Amino acid sequence: MQTLKELYKIGRGPSSSHTMGPERAAKLFSARYPLADAYRCVLYGSLSKTGKGHGTDRVLMETFTPKPAEIVFSDTPEETGSFAHENTMDLIAYENKTEIGRMRVYSVGGGTIRVEDEDTNDCTPKEIYRENSFHEIAVLCKSRGIRLSEYVFENEDDDFPAYLHDIWETMKRAVLEGLTTSGILPGGLNVERKAQFLYNQRHIDESPSTRENRIVCAYAFAVSEQNADGGRIVTAPTCGACGVLPAVLRYMQEKNHFSDEDIIRALAVGGLIGNLVKTNASISGAECGCQAEIGTACAMASAALAELFEMGIDQIEYAAEVAMEHYLGLTCDPICGLVQIPCIERNAVAAMRAINALSLANFLSGTRNISFDVVVKTMYRTGRDLHEKYRETAGGGLAEMYQQIADGK
């Protein structure tokens, strides 16, 4: 597996696969062809169908500036079906109107890209983890008597703790900025920011559990709304699912006075879970539906919480497995291709579910029959079986129904 720095990335929303990935591809391509005086970008699959809503064309043109770039949204079904990934783009460089180079790139989720026919390239970091399954990692850690967080820090480089500190500071800042900002999100749906409202709606006889739900939801809304507004967030594992992990960790830190060092340990374990999904399945909504994004985020958050409370390896696995299992089959159906409806609310619900998974793991881990590795494989197969329109094309589910209503059907 690759470094967790490839999972946790700091960037601007609203989409890791539709903005951060294409931006990275454009930078790589322009560096390879510095003599080009113009570029052409052809977007396929989900990049084509939801690219306008996600701002793919905007970020590409900004990245290639001051040189001109033509952005083409291709909707040819037979072309899309032949690609190795649903998020495919062709980049073409010109000099004096003559083509001087081209590159096909797959934006595979979380801001990570893969260049076709290149096993190793400028955007592919080396593998630093020898183990590629939770089972392998658990056996190793138990044999050596170390925690999962220790395992992560042993494999990463010396500056990784400092890197996670920057990740955590960015997460906390996104929560704060989201809670102190109001107004309408861009995109045309007239979605009003709700984080500030949720946070301030204290009731005179509010129970502790009700308050917990309200605050956790407010934090998840805050980060997700920052993402939808193009704010600075952390992929965890993607932009669309970026609100779950910071919401639960920020709330638990405030409630139980955990130190930032404790949170860093939790982030390491949460990242390990996300990395396993990314390696053995997918974190791309375009490839496997929202189960790959919000399901993975929920599993990461529950595992991080279990590490925070110093649970055992089996309990951590159970927490992650429960969280992922009950998102199996979830479609990706963003209305108008925007990361707003139902994405923002899903972050809040997943944050609460992560806390519930933690509670179950505290009592029931010894009774489980399904491993985390099995759930990950199941999620991937389920995602591949989903009809294309339910995998981040804005062509099915809520997106389809909303469009029919808008069209008066």
C-alpha positions as CSV (number, residue, x, y, z in Angstrom):
1,M,0.0,0.0,0.0
2,Q,1.0,3.6,-0.6
3,T,1.7,6.3,2.0
4,L,-1.3,7.7,3.8
5,K,-0.2,11.1,2.5
6,E,-1.9,9.9,-0.7
7,L,-5.2,9.4,1.1
8,Y,-5.2,12.5,3.3
9,K,-4.8,15.5,1.0
10,I,-5.4,19.2,1.7
11,G,-7.1,21.0,-1.1
12,R,-10.2,22.8,-2.2
13,G,-13.6,21.3,-2.9
14,P,-16.0,20.4,-4.1
15,S,-14.7,17.1,-5.5
16,S,-11.5,15.2,-5.1
17,S,-12.0,13.1,-8.3
18,H,-13.6,16.0,-10.4
19,T,-11.4,18.9,-9.3
20,M,-8.3,17.9,-7.4
21,G,-7.6,14.9,-9.7
22,P,-8.0,16.9,-13.0
23,E,-6.0,19.7,-11.5
24,R,-3.2,17.3,-10.7
25,A,-3.4,15.8,-14.2
26,A,-3.2,19.2,-15.8
27,K,-0.1,20.2,-13.8
28,L,1.6,17.0,-14.7
29,F,0.7,17.3,-18.4
30,S,1.8,21.0,-18.7
31,A,5.1,20.1,-17.1
32,R,5.6,17.4,-19.6
33,Y,4.8,19.7,-22.6
34,P,6.1,23.1,-21.5
35,L,6.4,24.3,-25.1
36,A,2.7,23.9,-25.8
37,D,0.8,27.1,-26.5
38,A,-2.7,25.5,-26.2
39,Y,-4.4,22.5,-24.7
40,R,-7.6,20.4,-25.3
41,C,-9.2,18.3,-22.5
42,V,-11.8,15.7,-23.4
43,L,-13.8,14.5,-20.4
44,Y,-15.6,11.1,-20.4
45,G,-18.0,9.2,-18.1
46,S,-18.7,10.8,-14.8
47,L,-16.2,13.6,-15.4
48,S,-18.3,14.5,-18.4
49,K,-21.8,14.0,-16.9
50,T,-21.2,15.8,-13.6
51,G,-18.1,17.9,-14.5
52,K,-20.0,21.2,-14.8
53,G,-21.6,20.8,-11.4
54,H,-18.3,19.9,-9.8
55,G,-16.4,22.7,-11.6
56,T,-14.1,20.4,-13.6
57,D,-13.9,22.8,-16.5
58,R,-13.2,25.8,-14.3
59,V,-10.3,24.2,-12.5
60,L,-8.8,22.9,-15.7
61,M,-8.9,26.3,-17.4
62,E,-7.4,27.9,-14.3
63,T,-4.6,25.4,-14.1
64,F,-3.6,25.8,-17.7
65,T,-3.8,29.7,-17.5
66,P,-2.3,31.8,-19.1
67,K,-2.4,29.3,-22.0
68,P,-5.8,28.6,-23.5
69,A,-7.6,25.3,-22.9
70,E,-10.6,23.9,-24.7
71,I,-12.8,21.7,-22.5
72,V,-15.0,19.1,-24.2
73,F,-17.7,17.2,-22.4
74,S,-18.1,13.9,-24.3
75,D,-21.3,11.9,-23.8
76,T,-20.6,9.0,-26.1
77,P,-21.7,5.8,-24.2
78,E,-19.7,3.3,-26.3
79,E,-16.5,5.3,-25.6
80,T,-17.1,5.5,-21.9
81,G,-17.8,1.8,-21.5
82,S,-14.4,0.9,-23.0
83,F,-12.4,2.8,-20.4
84,A,-10.5,1.4,-17.4
85,H,-12.3,3.9,-15.1
86,E,-15.4,5.9,-15.1
87,N,-13.4,9.1,-14.6
88,T,-11.4,9.3,-17.8
89,M,-9.9,12.3,-19.5
90,D,-7.7,12.9,-22.6
91,L,-5.2,15.7,-22.4
92,I,-3.8,17.0,-25.7
93,A,-1.1,19.6,-26.2
94,Y,-0.6,21.8,-29.3
95,E,2.1,24.0,-30.6
96,N,1.2,26.3,-33.5
97,K,-2.0,24.3,-33.9
98,T,-0.1,21.0,-34.3
99,E,-0.5,18.2,-31.8
100,I,2.7,17.6,-29.9
101,G,1.5,15.2,-27.3
102,R,-1.4,13.5,-25.5
103,M,-2.1,11.6,-22.3
104,R,-5.0,9.6,-21.0
105,V,-5.6,10.0,-17.3
106,Y,-7.9,8.2,-14.9
107,S,-9.1,10.2,-11.8
108,V,-9.5,7.2,-9.5
109,G,-10.8,9.0,-6.4
110,G,-9.5,11.0,-3.5
111,G,-7.5,13.3,-5.8
112,T,-5.3,10.4,-7.0
113,I,-4.7,9.9,-10.7
114,R,-3.3,7.1,-12.9
115,V,-1.8,7.6,-16.3
116,E,-2.7,5.0,-18.9
117,D,0.0,2.5,-19.8
118,E,2.3,3.8,-17.1
119,D,2.9,1.5,-14.2
120,T,5.2,4.0,-12.6
121,N,5.1,7.7,-13.4
122,D,5.3,11.2,-11.9
123,C,2.1,10.8,-9.9
124,T,2.5,7.2,-8.6
125,P,4.3,7.1,-5.2
126,K,6.0,3.9,-4.2
127,E,4.5,1.2,-2.0
128,I,5.6,1.5,1.6
129,Y,3.4,-1.1,3.3
130,R,4.1,-4.7,2.7
131,E,0.8,-5.9,4.1
132,N,-2.3,-5.3,2.0
133,S,-5.2,-6.6,4.1
134,F,-6.5,-6.0,7.5
135,H,-5.9,-9.7,8.4
136,E,-2.3,-9.5,7.5
137,I,-1.8,-6.3,9.5
138,A,-3.7,-7.7,12.5
139,V,-1.6,-10.9,12.6
140,L,1.6,-8.9,12.5
141,C,0.5,-6.4,15.1
142,K,-0.7,-9.1,17.5
143,S,2.5,-11.1,17.1
144,R,4.6,-8.0,18.0
145,G,2.2,-6.7,20.6
146,I,1.8,-3.3,19.0
147,R,-1.2,-1.1,18.2
148,L,-2.4,-0.3,14.7
149,S,-1.3,3.3,15.1
150,E,2.3,2.2,16.0
151,Y,2.3,0.0,12.9
152,V,1.4,3.0,10.7
153,F,4.1,5.3,12.2
154,E,6.7,2.5,11.7
155,N,5.9,2.4,8.0
156,E,5.6,6.1,7.3
157,D,8.5,8.5,7.2
158,D,9.8,10.6,10.1
159,D,7.8,13.7,9.2
160,F,4.5,11.9,9.1
161,P,3.3,12.9,12.6
162,A,3.9,16.5,11.6
163,Y,2.0,15.9,8.4
164,L,-1.0,14.6,10.4
165,H,-0.8,17.6,12.6
166,D,-1.3,19.8,9.6
167,I,-4.2,17.6,8.5
168,W,-5.8,17.9,11.9
169,E,-5.4,21.7,12.0
170,T,-7.0,22.0,8.5
171,M,-9.9,19.8,9.6
172,K,-10.5,21.9,12.8
173,R,-10.3,25.1,10.7
174,A,-12.9,23.8,8.3
175,V,-15.2,23.0,11.2
176,L,-14.7,26.5,12.6
177,E,-15.1,28.3,9.3
178,G,-18.2,26.3,8.4
179,L,-19.8,27.1,11.8
180,T,-19.2,30.8,11.4
181,T,-20.4,31.2,7.8
182,S,-24.0,31.5,6.5
183,G,-25.6,32.1,3.2
184,I,-26.5,30.2,0.0
185,L,-24.2,27.6,-1.6
186,P,-23.2,28.2,-5.2
187,G,-24.6,26.1,-8.0
188,G,-28.2,27.1,-8.5
189,L,-30.0,24.8,-6.1
190,N,-30.3,27.6,-3.5
191,V,-29.1,25.3,-0.7
192,E,-28.8,27.3,2.5
193,R,-25.9,26.6,4.8
194,K,-27.3,24.9,8.0
195,A,-24.2,24.2,10.2
196,Q,-24.4,27.5,12.1
197,F,-28.2,27.1,12.6
198,L,-27.8,23.5,13.9
199,Y,-25.0,24.5,16.3
200,N,-27.0,27.3,17.8
201,Q,-30.3,25.5,18.3
202,R,-29.9,24.6,21.9
203,H,-33.0,23.5,23.7
204,I,-33.7,24.2,27.4
205,D,-34.3,20.5,28.2
206,E,-32.0,19.0,25.6
207,S,-30.8,15.5,26.6
208,P,-27.0,14.6,26.4
209,S,-27.7,12.2,23.5
210,T,-29.7,14.7,21.6
211,R,-27.1,17.4,22.1
212,E,-24.4,14.9,20.9
213,N,-26.3,14.2,17.7
214,R,-26.9,17.9,17.1
215,I,-23.3,19.0,17.6
216,V,-21.8,16.1,15.6
217,C,-24.2,16.9,12.8
218,A,-23.4,20.6,12.9
219,Y,-19.7,19.8,12.6
220,A,-20.2,17.4,9.7
221,F,-22.5,20.0,7.9
222,A,-19.8,22.7,8.6
223,V,-17.0,20.8,6.8
224,S,-19.3,19.5,4.0
225,E,-20.6,23.0,3.3
226,Q,-17.1,24.4,3.2
227,N,-16.3,21.7,0.6
228,A,-19.4,22.5,-1.4
229,D,-18.4,26.2,-1.4
230,G,-14.9,25.4,-2.7
231,G,-13.3,25.9,0.7
232,R,-10.1,24.3,2.0
233,I,-10.7,20.8,3.4
234,V,-9.0,17.4,3.8
235,T,-9.9,14.3,1.6
236,A,-11.1,11.7,4.1
237,P,-11.1,9.8,1.9
238,T,-12.7,12.1,-0.6
239,C,-14.0,15.7,-0.8
240,G,-17.6,14.5,-0.9
241,A,-17.2,12.5,2.3
242,C,-14.8,15.0,4.0
243,G,-17.1,15.9,6.9
244,V,-17.5,12.6,8.7
245,L,-14.0,12.1,10.3
246,P,-13.4,15.7,11.5
247,A,-16.9,15.9,12.9
248,V,-16.6,12.8,15.2
249,L,-13.0,13.5,16.2
250,R,-13.6,17.2,17.0
251,Y,-16.6,16.4,19.1
252,M,-14.9,13.6,21.0
253,Q,-11.8,15.8,21.7
254,E,-14.1,18.5,23.2
255,K,-16.2,16.1,25.2
256,N,-13.4,13.9,26.6
257,H,-10.4,16.3,26.4
258,F,-8.2,14.2,24.2
259,S,-4.9,15.8,23.2
260,D,-4.0,16.5,19.6
261,E,-1.4,13.7,19.9
262,D,-4.3,11.3,20.7
263,I,-6.2,12.6,17.6
264,I,-3.1,12.0,15.5
265,R,-3.1,8.3,16.6
266,A,-6.7,8.1,15.6
267,L,-6.1,9.7,12.3
268,A,-3.4,7.2,11.6
269,V,-5.8,4.3,12.2
270,G,-8.6,5.9,10.3
271,G,-6.3,6.5,7.4
272,L,-5.1,2.9,7.5
273,I,-8.7,1.7,7.0
274,G,-9.3,4.1,4.1
275,N,-6.0,3.0,2.5
276,L,-7.2,-0.7,2.7
277,V,-10.4,0.2,0.9
278,K,-8.5,2.3,-1.7
279,T,-6.1,-0.6,-2.3
280,N,-8.5,-3.5,-2.4
281,A,-11.6,-1.8,-3.7
282,S,-12.3,1.8,-4.5
283,I,-13.1,5.2,-2.9
284,S,-14.5,6.6,-6.1
285,G,-18.3,7.3,-6.3
286,A,-18.0,7.1,-10.1
287,E,-16.7,3.6,-9.9
288,C,-18.6,2.1,-6.9
289,G,-21.4,4.5,-5.8
290,C,-21.5,6.5,-2.6
291,Q,-20.9,3.4,-0.6
292,A,-17.3,3.8,-1.7
293,E,-17.1,7.3,-0.4
294,I,-19.4,7.8,2.6
295,G,-19.2,4.1,3.5
296,T,-15.4,4.3,3.7
297,A,-15.5,7.6,5.6
298,C,-17.8,6.0,8.2
299,A,-15.5,3.0,8.5
300,M,-12.5,5.3,8.9
301,A,-14.3,7.4,11.5
302,S,-15.5,4.4,13.6
303,A,-12.0,2.8,13.5
304,A,-10.4,6.2,14.5
305,L,-12.8,6.5,17.4
306,A,-12.0,2.9,18.5
307,E,-8.3,3.8,18.5
308,L,-9.0,7.0,20.4
309,F,-10.6,5.0,23.2
310,E,-7.7,2.4,23.0
311,M,-9.8,-0.5,22.0
312,G,-8.2,-3.7,20.8
313,I,-7.5,-4.7,17.2
314,D,-10.5,-6.9,17.0
315,Q,-12.8,-4.2,18.3
316,I,-11.3,-1.7,15.8
317,E,-12.0,-4.1,13.0
318,Y,-15.5,-4.8,14.1
319,A,-16.2,-1.0,14.3
320,A,-15.0,-0.5,10.8
321,E,-16.8,-3.6,9.5
322,V,-20.2,-2.6,11.0
323,A,-19.8,0.9,9.6
324,M,-19.0,-0.2,6.1
325,E,-21.4,-3.2,6.0
326,H,-24.5,-1.1,6.4
327,Y,-23.7,1.3,3.5
328,L,-23.4,-1.5,1.0
329,G,-25.4,-0.7,-2.2
330,L,-25.6,3.1,-1.5
331,T,-25.9,4.9,-4.8
332,C,-24.2,8.1,-5.8
333,D,-26.9,10.4,-7.2
334,P,-25.9,14.1,-6.7
335,I,-28.6,16.4,-7.9
336,C,-27.4,18.5,-10.8
337,G,-23.9,17.0,-10.3
338,L,-23.4,19.2,-7.2
339,V,-21.9,17.9,-3.9
340,Q,-24.8,19.2,-2.0
341,I,-28.0,17.1,-2.1
342,P,-27.9,14.4,-0.7
343,C,-24.1,14.6,0.0
344,I,-24.1,17.1,2.9
345,E,-26.7,15.3,4.9
346,R,-25.1,12.0,4.3
347,N,-22.0,13.2,6.0
348,A,-24.0,14.1,9.1
349,V,-25.8,10.7,9.2
350,A,-22.5,8.8,8.6
351,A,-20.9,10.7,11.5
352,M,-23.6,9.6,13.9
353,R,-23.5,6.0,12.5
354,A,-19.7,5.9,13.2
355,I,-20.4,6.6,16.9
356,N,-23.1,3.9,17.0
357,A,-20.6,1.5,15.4
358,L,-18.1,2.3,18.1
359,S,-20.7,1.5,20.8
360,L,-21.5,-1.9,19.2
361,A,-17.8,-2.7,18.9
362,N,-17.3,-2.1,22.6
363,F,-19.6,-5.0,23.4
364,L,-20.0,-7.3,20.4
365,S,-16.7,-7.7,18.7
366,G,-16.3,-11.2,19.9
367,T,-19.4,-12.3,18.2
368,R,-18.7,-11.2,14.6
369,N,-18.8,-13.6,11.7
370,I,-17.7,-11.2,8.9
371,S,-14.3,-9.7,8.5
372,F,-13.5,-6.2,7.4
373,D,-11.6,-7.6,4.4
374,V,-14.7,-9.5,3.2
375,V,-16.9,-6.4,3.5
376,V,-14.4,-4.4,1.4
377,K,-14.5,-7.0,-1.3
378,T,-18.2,-7.2,-1.2
379,M,-18.5,-3.4,-1.5
380,Y,-16.4,-3.4,-4.6
381,R,-18.4,-6.2,-6.3
382,T,-21.6,-4.5,-5.3
383,G,-20.4,-1.2,-6.8
384,R,-19.3,-2.8,-10.0
385,D,-22.8,-4.4,-10.3
386,L,-24.6,-1.1,-9.8
387,H,-26.1,0.3,-13.0
388,E,-24.0,3.1,-14.4
389,K,-26.5,5.8,-13.7
390,Y,-26.3,5.1,-10.0
391,R,-22.5,5.7,-10.0
392,E,-22.0,9.5,-9.9
393,T,-23.5,10.4,-13.2
394,A,-26.4,12.5,-11.8
395,G,-28.6,10.3,-14.1
396,G,-30.4,8.1,-11.5
397,G,-31.9,8.1,-8.1
398,L,-32.6,11.5,-6.5
399,A,-30.9,13.3,-9.3
400,E,-33.2,11.7,-11.9
401,M,-36.4,12.3,-9.9
402,Y,-35.4,15.9,-9.2
403,Q,-34.9,16.5,-12.9
404,Q,-38.2,15.0,-13.8
405,I,-40.0,17.2,-11.3
406,A,-38.1,20.2,-12.7
407,D,-39.2,19.3,-16.2
408,G,-42.8,19.0,-15.1
409,K,-43.0,15.2,-15.7
